[in-house]
Amino acid sequence: MYQLDYPWLLVLLPVPLLIWWIVPPYKEQTTAVRIPFFEEVARAAGVVPTTGSLVSQRSVLQTLSASLAWILILLALARPQFIEPPLQKTQPQRDLMLAIDLSQSMDTKDFREPSGTLISRVEAVRKVVADFVSKRQGDRIGLIAFGDAPYPLAPFTMDHATVQTMIADSLPGMAGPRTALGDAIGLAIKMFNDPNIPEKVLVLLTDGNDTASKMPPAKAADIAKAAKITVHTIGIGDMNAVGEDKLDVAMLQKIAEVTGGRYFFGQDLKSLENVYATLDRITPATQKILSWQPRTELFVYPLGAALVLLVVFHALAWLGTEFRRRRELPGGAQS
């Protein structure tokens, strides 16, 4: 639609008329030659001299041109605009990082499907996490794989299909045989680098205990807390195992508690699905819709029309004056 940005300026339309009514005419005094026989000359010419001012008369064309130019200039000052249809942009309000343990122990087949078939831990994780990603349409999602060291597989993105592809291609041992739990949290903290995102959540899944980190998990949790990152931890390993394969439940609980998150345990495919369903529920989608309407300025058209009108009027006035001057010369138009 069309609109005026400053429509109140149109109240100035009658200002020239008010000035014409209120302000007295401009007077200019000029010196004259006094002649002693002025009265004789006036009687000879049949003219009766009077006192007063000589007021030049405006032509109809001059009045119309000046009025129309004033209207066009005032219209340009009011800033006519064309308002285009509104454009909307959905801006995510949460960055969600998924950190998945891909140590060699993730190849262990101890996850039971509802049918009773045993599948590897990584197969269960791939299936459940990919489904979780498909439900998080309003979040920017990133992906980290960790083993001997953490590796960023996908930066924060709204391209969830790419994240799902990276999850589907993940293999046990691709990041090394051991578990660098604390370093994975440290890498996630570095990737949460957008200060404009109000909510930052890390979902950390592992099946063992920390055996390769340079940064202790407890220290990493403290840093995450200072950075206002909520860490939810998920354990899927064997709590009764020994050595590197034993799930460190106490540490996972402490990480979640320090950062304001929750700890979950998934012992089979169904329980792991319930874990991510719970995470989906306690982290509801949060978005901000930005809307704006592009505007096209149109003041150049009335302003240009006013300038053209004034140029044409003065050109015609000059031509009329020149034509009359030539006619008044002796011999008509001949100089």
N, C-alpha and C positions, 0 to 999 in steps of 0.2 A: 504494500500500500504506500501511498504518498502522505507525507506529513511535513509540518513546519517545526523546526527545532525551537525557534523563538517566535511563536505565533503572537505573543503580546506586542511585538513591534508594530503590528498592523494598526494599533490604536493611534499611531502617528500619522496615518493617512490624511486626516483633515488639518494637519499643522500648517501647510502652506496657505490654506484658505483662512485660517485664524490669523496668521501673520498679515495677510492682505487686508483683513478687516481692522485689525487692532493697530498695527504699526503705521505711522504716517508715511506718505510717499517720500522718496529720497529727493532732496533738493540740492541743486548745484548752482552756485552763483558764479556768473562770468562777467567780466568787464565788457563794456560796450562803448562804442564811439558816440560821443554826444555831438549833435549838429544843431546849429541855431535855427535851421529852417526845417526841422523834423515835421512840424505840424503842417507846413505847406506841402511837403512831400506826401504826407498821409492823406490830405484832402485831395491832392491830385490823383492819388491812387484809389480813392474811394474807400479807404480803410479808416475805421475808428479805433484809435489806440486805446488799450485798456491795461490795467495793472493785474498781475497774477503770475501764475506759473504755467509753463508749457509742459503738459503731461503727454508723453508719447503713448499712442494707442497700440495695444497688442493685437496681432492678427489672430483669427480663429485657429490657423495652423500652428502658430506659436504657442497658444494656450493649450491646445490638444497635445502637442509634442511634449511640452514641459510637464503636463499632468501625467501623461503616460510614462514618461521617463522616471518621474518621482515614484509612481506605483511600482515600476519594475525594479528600481534600486532598493526600495523598501522590501519588496518581495525577496530580493537576493540577500538582504541583511537578515531576514527571518529564517534563512537556511532551509530551503526546501530539500527534502531527502526522499529517496525511494527505499523503503524498508523491505528487505528480502525475507522470505520464509525463515522461521527460526531453525538454527542448527543446534543439535544436541551432541554432547560428548560424555560418555560414561567414564568416570575416573575411578579406578580402584582405590580403596582405602586400606588395603591390607596386602602386605608381602608375605607369602607363605613359602617357606623353604622346606623341602623334603630331603632329609639326609638318610641314606640307606646303606647299611652294612653289606658289603660285597666281599667279605673275607671268604676264605676257602670253606669254612664251616657252614656257610649258607647253602652248600650243596647237599647237606644232610637231609635224607628223606625220612622225616618224622612228622610231617603234617598230613592229617587225614581229611580227605574230602567227605561230604555228606554220604557219598556212595560207599565209603570205606576204603577207597584207594589211597595209598600213601604217595605223596608228592614231596618234592624238595622244598625247603624253606623259601628259596628264591622264587620258585614257581608260584607259591602262594602269595608272596609279597608282590610280584609283578601283577598278578591278577587283581588283588585287592587295591593296591595303590593306584593302578591305572583307572579303576572304577571311581576311586575317590577324586582323582584329578578331574574326571569328566563332570563331576558335580560342582566343582568350584569355579563356575563361569565368571564370577565377579572378582577373583583374586589374581594377582600376578604370582606365578609359581616358578620357583627355581628348584634345581635338582643337584644334589651332591652324592657322590659315591665315595665310600672310604674303606680302606683296608690297611695296608702298611702306611698309607698317607691318604688325605682327603683330596678328591679331584672334582672340580665343578663340571658337571655334565651339561647344565643349562642355566643361563643367567635368568633373572626374574623376567618373565614374559607372559603376555596374554595368549601366546600361541601354544595352547595346551596340547594340540595334536603332536607338536614336536617333543614336548615333555613325555607324552605317552610313548612315543617312538623310542626315546632314550631309555625309558623304563623297560620296554619290551626287549631291547637289545642288551640289557645288563646281564652279566654272567658272573657266577661265583669265582673268586680268585682274580678277577680282572684288575682289581686295585691292590692285590697282594694278599698273602695268606693270613696276616695278623689284623689287629683291630686298633685303629688310632681314633678312639672316641673323643678325647679332649681336643685333638687337632681338628676334627670335623666340626666341632662347635666353634673353634677359633676361625675356621674358614668361613663358616656361615655368618659370623659377626662381621667379617670384612665385606661380605657380599650385601649385607643390609646397609647400603650406603646412601639411600635416598632419604633425606631428612623430612621430606614433605609427606611421607607415608606415615599416618598416625599409629598403625598397628602392625607389629612385626611378630611373626610366629614361626618357630622351628619345630618340625615333627621329626624326631630322631628315632630310628629303628635299628636295633642291634640284637645279635644272638650270643654275644660273649662279653668278655670284660676287656678293659683297656690294656693292651700289651705293647703298643708302638708309639704312643703320643709323646711329643716333646713338651706339651702343655698338659698338666694334670687336669682331668675333667672337672674337679671341684673349682679350680682356679678359672677355668673357662666359663663355668656356670656363673661365677661372681662377675666376670666381665660382661656376660650376656645380660645379667640383671641390671648392671650399670647402664647398658645400652638400651634398656627397656625392651628386651626381646623375651617373649614367652616361649619356653621350651617344654614341649610335651614329649615324653619318652615312652618308647614301646619296646618291651622285651619279648623275644620269641624263642629264646634258647632254653637250655636245660639247667635248672637251678641246682640240680643234684650232681652235675658233672664236676670234674676236678680240673685244675690247671687253667689253661687258656680257654677251654670250651665252657667253663662255668659262667652262667649269666650273673652279672654283678647287680643284683636287684637293689641293694642298698645304695649304690652309687646312682643308679637311674632315678630312684626315688628322691635322692638328695638334689640332683640336678633339677628335677621338676619342681620340687618344693621351693628351692632358692629363687627360681625365675618366675614363680607364679603359675606353673603349668600343672599337668597331671601325669601320673605314671599309669601305664596299662600293660597288661600281660596277655599275649595271645598264644594259646597252646595248640590250636588247630585252626583250620581254615575258617570255620564258622565264628569262632571267638575273635579272630583277626578282623573279619568283616564287621563284627559288632564294635570293635575298637575304633575303626575308621568311621563307622556310622555315628559313634558318639562324638568323635572329633568334628565331624561335619555338623553335628547339632550344636556343639558348644562354641563353634566359631562360625556363626551365621554370616552370610554374605553381607558385605558392607560396601556401598558404592556412593559416589557423589555424582549427580548428573549436572553437567555444566551446559547452560543454554545461552545462546546469544544470537542476535539478528544482525547480519551485515547491512551496512548503510551505504548508499551511493549518494554523494553530494551533488545537488542539481543547481546550486546558486549561480554557476557559470552561465546558465542559459538566460535567466532574466537579466543578469548583469551585462552579458554580451548584447542582448537585445536593446537594452537602454543605451549602450555606447553606440551601437549602429544607428539607432533612432536619432541621437543627438548629432552624429556626424552627418547623416543625411539631411537633417533639418538645416544645419549651418551651411552645408554645401548648397542647398536650394536657396537659402537666404542670400548667400554670396552671389549666386548666379542671377537672382532677381535684381539685386542692387546693381550688378554690372550691366545687366540688360537695360535698366532704366537710365543709367549713366550714359550709355552709348546712344540711347534715343534722344537724350537731351542735348547731345553735342550737335553743333551746326552740321547740316547735311545728313541728319539721321544717324545711321550707324557708322558713318565715316568719321574718323578722327582727324 
